[in-house]
């Protein structure tokens, strides 16, 4: 059965967001991100002791596109 949609106002849509209007079979949002972090950045836990001496994070990336995002696949 077709959907009847009244007035809509969308202020903003994020990069991994979905705007759904009407009938749909499957919605699969897709996003990708590249994260640079130094040594010990993602450690979690209680009583954690991390000792990093002279830590350097190399953020140089010569690629223009690492993983192309095409047709939401």
N, CA, C and O of each residue as an XYZ file, in Angstrom:
292
protein
N       0.842     -1.171      0.000
C       0.000      0.000      0.000
C       0.890      1.238      0.000
O       1.809      1.322      0.814
N       0.648      2.189     -0.876
C       1.477      3.391     -0.936
C       1.313      4.241      0.322
O       0.251      4.281      0.943
N       2.400      4.913      0.667
C       2.378      5.796      1.834
C       1.929      7.183      1.429
O       2.253      7.655      0.340
N       1.189      7.830      2.299
C       0.785      9.221      2.086
C       1.599     10.049      3.059
O       1.489      9.890      4.275
N       2.421     10.942      2.508
C       3.337     11.736      3.319
C       2.913     13.195      3.253
O       2.689     13.745      2.174
N       2.808     13.804      4.411
C       2.465     15.224      4.473
C       3.718     16.075      4.401
O       4.722     15.669      3.815
N       3.659     17.246      4.993
C       4.788     18.176      4.975
C       5.944     17.616      5.790
O       5.745     17.012      6.843
N       7.157     17.827      5.285
C       8.372     17.378      5.972
C       9.380     18.508      6.010
O       9.435     19.341      5.105
N      10.172     18.527      7.062
C      11.283     19.459      7.155
C      12.466     18.705      7.724
O      12.406     18.207      8.848
N      13.559     18.616      6.944
C      14.785     17.951      7.389
C      15.842     19.018      7.535
O      16.252     19.623      6.544
N      16.296     19.262      8.762
C      17.307     20.294      8.992
C      18.695     19.834      8.602
O      19.436     20.570      7.950
N      19.051     18.626      8.995
C      20.377     18.117      8.629
C      20.350     16.595      8.669
O      19.556     15.984      9.385
N      21.241     16.001      7.879
C      21.379     14.560      7.823
C      22.857     14.247      7.937
O      23.661     14.766      7.161
N      23.229     13.406      8.892
C      24.629     13.051      9.091
C      25.118     12.104      8.007
O      24.340     11.647      7.171
N      26.414     11.814      8.029
C      27.017     11.000      6.980
C      26.565      9.547      7.019
O      26.546      8.893      5.976
N      26.203      9.022      8.173
C      25.752      7.636      8.269
C      24.273      7.566      8.611
O      23.816      6.588      9.202
N      23.526      8.594      8.246
C      22.109      8.661      8.588
C      21.237      8.180      7.437
O      21.693      8.040      6.303
N      19.977      7.930      7.757
C      19.002      7.499      6.765
C      17.759      8.366      6.918
O      17.266      8.559      8.030
N      17.253      8.886      5.805
C      15.969      9.586      5.796
C      14.985      8.654      5.114
O      15.114      8.369      3.923
N      14.008      8.183      5.863
C      13.041      7.204      5.365
C      11.704      7.902      5.157
O      11.125      8.449      6.097
N      11.221      7.881      3.925
C       9.912      8.436      3.611
C       9.165      7.404      2.777
O       9.596      7.077      1.671
N       8.068      6.895      3.281
C       7.256      5.963      2.507
C       7.639      4.515      2.738
O       8.237      4.163      3.755
N       7.278      3.678      1.765
C       7.498      2.241      1.868
C       8.951      1.892      1.571
O       9.603      2.535      0.748
N       9.445      0.866      2.252
C      10.824      0.440      2.042
C      10.937     -1.049      2.363
O      10.219     -1.564      3.220
N      11.838     -1.731      1.674
C      12.077     -3.140      1.947
C      13.263     -3.298      2.880
O      13.190     -4.049      3.852
N      14.354     -2.602      2.597
C      15.578     -2.777      3.375
C      16.320     -1.450      3.452
O      16.493     -0.774      2.438
N      16.754     -1.080      4.635
C      17.574      0.120      4.832
C      18.894     -0.330      5.436
O      18.912     -0.990      6.474
N      19.996      0.024      4.790
C      21.308     -0.366      5.313
C      22.283      0.799      5.187
O      22.971      0.928      4.174
N      22.345      1.648      6.213
C      23.301      2.762      6.164
C      24.734      2.256      6.174
O      25.025      1.214      6.761
N      25.608      2.975      5.540
C      27.002      2.563      5.412
C      27.894      3.778      5.562
O      27.623      4.824      4.972
N      28.944      3.655      6.338
C      29.912      4.740      6.476
C      31.289      4.140      6.686
O      31.426      2.966      7.030
N      32.287      4.947      6.477
C      33.665      4.518      6.700
C      34.435      5.691      7.292
O      34.111      6.853      7.048
N      35.460      5.365      8.075
C      36.237      6.400      8.737
C      37.673      5.902      8.912
O      37.917      4.707      9.084
N      38.593      6.824      8.864
C      39.996      6.495      9.121
C      40.396      7.185     10.424
O      40.215      8.394     10.572
N      40.931      6.425     11.351
C      41.276      6.948     12.662
C      42.769      6.802     12.902
O      43.344      5.730     12.711
N      43.383      7.891     13.321
C      44.787      7.881     13.730
C      44.835      8.105     15.232
O      44.203      9.029     15.744
N      45.574      7.272     15.935
C      45.698      7.432     17.374
C      47.071      6.945     17.810
O      47.632      6.022     17.219
N      47.596      7.565     18.830
C      48.915      7.197     19.336
C      48.883      5.927     20.160
O      47.826      5.338     20.386
N      50.040      5.522     20.598
C      50.169      4.300     21.389
C      49.396      4.441     22.695
O      49.520      5.449     23.391
N      48.600      3.430     23.026
C      47.834      3.438     24.264
C      46.563      4.247     24.206
O      45.950      4.462     25.252
N      46.128      4.709     23.052
C      44.957      5.580     22.955
C      43.653      4.863     23.225
O      42.750      5.455     23.816
N      43.515      3.605     22.812
C      42.252      2.898     22.949
C      42.266      1.881     24.085
O      41.438      0.970     24.101
N      43.176      2.016     25.020
C      43.218      1.116     26.170
C      42.078      1.463     27.121
O      41.835      2.637     27.404
N      41.378      0.438     27.615
C      40.302      0.651     28.582
C      40.482     -0.326     29.735
O      41.091     -1.384     29.580
N      39.950      0.038     30.879
C      40.017     -0.861     32.029
C      40.266     -0.088     33.311
O      40.512      1.118     33.288
N      40.197     -0.804     34.440
C      40.441     -0.208     35.749
C      41.887     -0.464     36.150
O      42.408     -1.557     35.932
N      42.532      0.529     36.729
C      43.907      0.380     37.197
C      44.891      0.154     36.060
O      45.836     -0.621     36.205
N      44.689      0.799     34.967
C      45.523      0.606     33.787
C      46.797      1.435     33.896
O      46.737      2.619     34.226
N      47.930      0.836     33.628
C      49.209      1.541     33.626
C      49.827      1.401     32.245
O      50.160      0.297     31.814
N      49.978      2.516     31.560
C      50.548      2.514     30.212
C      51.756      3.435     30.215
O      51.657      4.595     30.615
N      52.874      2.934     29.778
C      54.094      3.731     29.703
C      54.583      3.720     28.258
O      55.100      2.712     27.777
N      54.418      4.832     27.583
C      54.845      4.970     26.192
C      55.902      6.065     26.125
O      55.615      7.233     26.388
N      57.091      5.690     25.780
C      58.165      6.664     25.704
C      58.481      6.921     24.233
O      58.662      5.985     23.455
N      58.543      8.188     23.864
C      58.837      8.616     22.501
C      57.883      7.992     21.488
O      58.319      7.402     20.500
N      56.595      8.123     21.733
C      55.587      7.571     20.838
C      55.285      8.561     19.720
O      55.071      9.746     19.977
N      55.267      8.084     18.490
C      54.978      8.924     17.330
C      53.911      8.228     16.491
O      54.022      7.037     16.199
N      52.883      8.971     16.107
C      51.847      8.442     15.224
C      52.048      9.047     13.847
O      51.990     10.266     13.686
N      52.284      8.200     12.851
C      52.500      8.654     11.485
C      51.146      8.770     10.793
O      50.464      7.764     10.598
N      50.752      9.985     10.420
C      49.472     10.202      9.764
C      49.628     10.456      8.275
O      48.666     10.869      7.629
N      50.787     10.228      7.716
C      50.998     10.426      6.281
C      50.303      9.315      5.506
O      50.490      8.134      5.799
N      49.510      9.694      4.527
C      48.795      8.727      3.701
C      48.864      9.200      2.256
O      48.264     10.215      1.903
N      49.582      8.479      1.435
C      49.764      8.901      0.052
C      48.594      8.514     -0.844
O      48.512      8.990     -1.976
N      47.674      7.653     -0.364
C      46.515      7.255     -1.163
C      45.479      8.375     -1.185
O      45.263      9.056     -0.182
N      44.848      8.555     -2.329
C      43.741      9.503     -2.386
C      42.460      8.849     -1.885
O      41.676      9.479     -1.174
N      42.244      7.589     -2.254
C      41.057      6.850     -1.825
C      41.516      5.489     -1.314
O      42.155      4.736     -2.049
N      41.197      5.168     -0.067
C      41.581      3.876      0.489
C      40.563      2.795      0.150
O      40.927      1.736     -0.363
N      39.301      3.055      0.430
C      38.236      2.099      0.141
C      37.065      2.895     -0.441
O      36.392      3.619      0.293
N      36.812      2.772     -1.745
C      35.747      3.556     -2.350
C      34.376      3.136     -1.829
O      34.102      1.950     -1.652
N      33.532      4.116     -1.589
C      32.164      3.869     -1.145
C      31.248      4.111     -2.338
O      30.965      5.258     -2.684
N      30.778      3.020     -2.973
C      29.998      3.119     -4.193
C      28.675      2.379     -4.030
O      28.659      1.213     -3.635
N      27.595      3.035     -4.324
C      26.260      2.441     -4.330
C      25.883      1.745     -3.029
O      25.196      0.724     -3.042
N      26.329      2.295     -1.914
C      25.953      1.814     -0.585
C      26.262      0.319     -0.410
O      25.496     -0.401      0.230
N      27.371     -0.141     -0.973
C      27.692     -1.562     -0.872
C      29.015     -1.777     -0.177
O      29.445     -2.917     -0.004
